[in-house]
Amino acid sequence: MSTLKHIFNELQYELTNKLAEGGMGLVYEAVQKGVGNFRKTVAIKLIREEYSSIAEFQKNFIGEARLVADLIHTNIVQTYHLGQIGGQYFMTMEFVRGINLEQFIERHAELGHQVPLDMAVFIASRVCRGLSYAHAKRDSEGRLLGIVHRDVNPKNVMLAMEGDVKLTDFGIAKALDLMYNEEGKVIPGKDEYLSPEGASYAVTDSRSDLFSLAIVLTEILLGRNIFRGTSRLDSRRSILTMPLPKFSTLRADIDPKLEAIIHKALQRDRDKRYQTAFEMLTDLELYLYSDRYGPTNEKLAVYLAEIFPPAKPQASSASPLSAQPAPLESQR
């Protein structure tokens, strides 16, 4: 650690706190320093040296950085820089002071109450905004990049204490000419958040992310993932075959309008699903705002402060550690 600190210090980064550590990498909180006592808190995502030397991992890590470099949106964690030190690649990213959505859901379980319905839908709608932007992104020549995140799950949704909702970790995303993609050979993402096409080794498109987001929304509402089985295979089988419940029987305040949105997003036939994130976003926002003053970032910030008191501040990285694609099966 001391050697790493010294190396980064020469690059004008002061590593202040290790935020996450996985088999393939680490995430640090750091201070970027500049002239005139300039200081900016950032997150540094570092791939371990042994993986940096593998061409496949290099390509994917670089591909992720290149992909997200131009994804500048309030609901997506921003990447500032890609660098290399001593044979290891690293990304400098936006630091989000807050918690991830998994921690948010777990906190409600600890407190013994459900996430307020409007807050749950609001969070999903902000993720949907980020996806709508990413899915529609084009390159400098006007070509649609065809971005599919492929790993929309609660760990990859950050909730800033200021009330911002941010999608992160495009580590196994696919996009035109930029990212690793061996669909048909590997299953991208976490089994209990896959789309039916992802679970069956089929080629995915942007509609796959919408199915995954719908699973996340139902988990926020219910406090559990209804597709999670006792094994990875069970989870995939549930996604492919389990009859969808009437969600209002699982939570009484889910009304017919929200029920219809959830069921449409969870259609196994993707041609019957929402065709774009913008379509799903429109329905979510009409649900939230058409007849009332709905939730806002500020309201979410107040709520987060209530359930995560400032006396115990939460500090979380801009991006959890990605499961790189080659050994997906062994990383879960």
N, C-alpha and C positions, 0 to 999 in steps of 0.2 A: 504493500500500500504506500509506504514512504517513497519508494522509487517511482511509482505511478504519480504520486502527488508532485514530485520533483519535476518529472517530465512535463506534466500538464502546466505546472507553474511557469515553465519556460515558454509555453504557448499562451501565457496570460490567462490561465484558468486556475482558480483555487478550488480544489475539491474539498467540500465541507461536510458531506454526509452521504453514506452509501444508502440508497433507497431500495434497491432490489438486487438480487443475485440469483442467477439461474445457471443451468448447465452450460449454456453457450455464451453468456454475457452478463454484464452488470449495468446498473443505472445509478449515476451519482447526481446529487445536487451540487452545483458548483457556482462560483462567482466569476463572471467574465470581467476582466479588468482592462482599462484603457487609460489614455492620457487624461490629465485633469481630474484624477481620482474617480474616473468613470467606473461604475460597478453595476453589473446586471446579473441577477440570479437566473441561471439556466439549468437544464437537465442535460447530462451527457450519457448517451447510450453507447456502451463500449462492447464490441464483440471480442471474445477471448482470442488470444494469439493463435491457439491451435486450430480454431475455426477460421480465423482470418487467412490462414495459409491454404485453405481448401477453396478451389476456384468456384465451386457451386455456391458456397456461402458468401464469398466475396461478391459474386455477381448479384446475389439477392439483396445483400445489405446495401450495396451501391445502388441497386435498382430501386429499393425502397426510398433511399435518400433523394434520388433523382425524381422519383414520382411525387413525393410529398413536397419537394422544394417549391413548386408552384401551386400547391393547394393552400391558398391563403383565404381562410374563411373562419368566422368566429366560432364555428362548431367543429373545427378540426384543429388538433394540436399542430402547431407550426414547427417546421424544421429550418434551422438557420444555416447550418454548415455541416459538411462532410469532410473529415480529415483522417490522417493516418499517422500513428506514432509507433515507432519500434515494431513495425509489422502488424499492428492492430488498427483496425478501422474504428472510427467513432463518429457519432452524430451529436451535434449540439442542437438542443430542442427547447421549445417553450416550456418553462417550468409552471406547472399547475399546482397551486397550493390548495389542496383539498383532499378528496377521497375518491375512490372509484365506485362504480355503481354496485358492485358486489358487496363492498363494505357498507354502503347505504342500505341495501336490502338486509344484510346481516344485523345491522344496528336496530332495525325495526323488529326483527325477531327477538333480539335481546330485550327490547322495551315492551314487547308483547302487544304491539298494535300494527295495523296495516298502514302502508304508505297511502296518504290521501289520494283519492282517485284523480283529482285534477293535477296533482304533482306528478303522478305516474305518467299520465298522458302527455303532460308538458315535456318531461324528460325525453320520452320517445319521439315527440315532435321535433325537438332540437337535434336529436341524432338523425332524424329523417331529413332535416335541412342540410346537415353536413353531407349525407349520402347523396341527396339531390344535386348538390354542387359537384361532388366528386364524379358522380355518374355522367354528368353533362360536360365534364372538362375536356377541352380540346388542346392539341399542341399548337405550336407557333405556325404550322402550316394549315391549321383548321381541321385536322383529322381528329375525329372522336377517339379519345384514348381507350375507351372501353374499360374503365376502372371497375373492378369488382373487389370489395374489401375482403370478403370470404371468411372473416373472423369477427363478426359482430357478436359480442357477448358482454356481460356486465363488467368484466375486468378491463375491457377496452373502451369503456365510457368513463370519462373523468367528470367529476362535479367540483368545480372550483368553489371555494367558500364565498366568492363574490356572486355566485349564482349562475356562472356560465356552465354550459354542458358541452363537452368536447369529445369527439371520437378520436381515438388514437390507434397506433400500432397497425400500420399497413404492411407488416412484415411478410404476410403470405398473400397479399393482394396480387391480382393479375392485371396487366394493362398492356396495351399495344407496344411491342418492342422494348418493354422496360423490365418486366418482372418474370421470374421463374414461373413456369406453368406446365405441369404434367398431369392435367386432369385426365381421368381414366386410369391412372396408375396409383395415385394417392388420393386420400380424402382430405380436402383442405378444411381447416378449422376444427372446432371442438365438437365432438359427436352429438351432444345434447342441444346444440344450437345450429345444426346443419339444416339446409333446405333439403327437400326430398331429392332434388337432382344432385346435390352434394353428397348425400348419404348413399346414393346409388352409383357413384363414380361417373356421373354424366357431366357434360360440360355445363358450367354455370354462366349466368349473365347477371345483370344488375338486379333482376327480380329475385335472385337468390338471397341477396342482402335484406330484402324486404321481409321475406319469410323469417329470417333470423331475427330481425328487429321485432317482429310480432311475437316471437318466443320470449324475447327480452321483456317486452311490454307485459305479457301475461305473467312473467315471473315477478315483475315489480308489483303488479296488482295482487297476486296470490301469495307471494313470499316463497314460491317454489317453482321449479321448472317441471311442468307436467310430463315432459318427454324424457326426463332423466330416469334411466333404468339402473339395474344392479350391475350392468356391465356396459361397455361401449357398444357392443352388438345390440343389446337390449334397447339402448337409447336410439340407435339408428333404426331399429325395427319399429319403435314407437312412432318416430317421425314419419315413417313410410306407411304405417298401417293403422295406428291407433285412432279410433273414432274420436272426433273432436267433441269435447263436452259443450254443454250450454253454460257459458262462463258465469251467467247470472245465478246459476245454482251453486256456484263455488264462492261467489261474492255478491251479496244482494244489491249493492249500489251500482253494479254494472248494468246500464240501461240498454234498451234495444239498439240505439244508435251506435254505442260503443261496441256492443256485441257484433253488430254487422261489420264494423271496421275490422275487428280482430279476425272474424271468420273469413273475410275477403282476403286479408293479408296471409292467412294460413291455408289458402287453397293449394292443394298438392299439385294440381294442374296449373302450371305457371301462366298459361294463357287465360285462366280465370282469375288469377291473382291481380293485384295492382300492377299495372304495366310500367309505371315509373314511380320513383320516390316522390316526385312532385304531386302526383295524384294522391298518394297516401298522405303526404303532408297536408294537402288541401283539406282532406276529410278530417284529419286530426285537428287542424286549426279551426275548421268550421264547428267541430264538436266543442272545442274549448271556448270559442269567442263569439259565436253567432248570436247568443242570447244573454250574454253576461260579461262582466269584466273578469277575464280569466287570469291564470297565473302568469308571472313574469320572472325574469332573472332575479329581480329584487326580492320577490316573494320567496323564491327558492333559497336565496341567501339567508333571509330571516329564518326560514325553516331549518336550514342546515345548522345555523348557530344555536338553535334550540336543541337539536338532537346530538350535536357535537359541540358541547360548550367550549368557549374560547380558552378556558383554563387548561384544556387538554387539546392543544391545536393539532390538527392532522396535517402531515406533510407527505405529499405523494409525488411520484415522478410524473413527468410528462408522458412517459410511455412505458408500459410494462415490457418485460422481455419477450420478444417474439419467439414463437416456435418456428424455426426455419424449416423450409418445406421438405428437404430430403428425408430427415428422420422423423417425419410427423408422427408415425405410428408409435415410435419409442419415446416420444416426448410427453405423451399424455398419461 
